[in-house]
């Protein structure tokens, strides 16, 4: 492109690129937040993992037998 064309369309291309990058940054933030919510509001998952570690052997054997 010639310098005159770039002077005219350069800012437009820059704004489009900035919007595209901003969109993907927001998508990544949203995905991170969704994963945080998924892990923070499921206490049964943590209790099962703690039971398997060995704090509650009866619960661990029950969980494993259900699987």
C-alpha positions, -999 to +999 in steps of 0.1 A: +000+000+000+011+035-006+019+059+022-012+079+014-035+049+017-018+038+049-022+073+063-059+071+056-066+034+066-039+029+092-060+041+121-089+020+109-067-011+107-053-003+142-088+001+157-099-032+142-068-050+155-073-035+189-110-046+190-100-081+179-073-084+207-097-070+233-124-095+223-100-125+228-087-111+261-123-109+273-130-145+261-099-157+281-110-138+312-145-152+309-132-188+305-109-184+335-138-170+356-161-199+345-134-224+355-131-207+389-168-208+394-169-245+384-143-255+410-154-232+438-191-242+440-188-280+439-178-290+475-186-326+468-157-328+444-133-316+471-148-339+497-144-368+474-108-359+467-100-355+504-117-388+511-096-405+485-064-390+500-072-409+532-090-386+557-121-406+555-114-442+544-150-454+545-162-426+523-133-433+499-142-470+496-179-460+491-170-436+464-148-461+446-174-488+449-200-465+434-178-459+404 
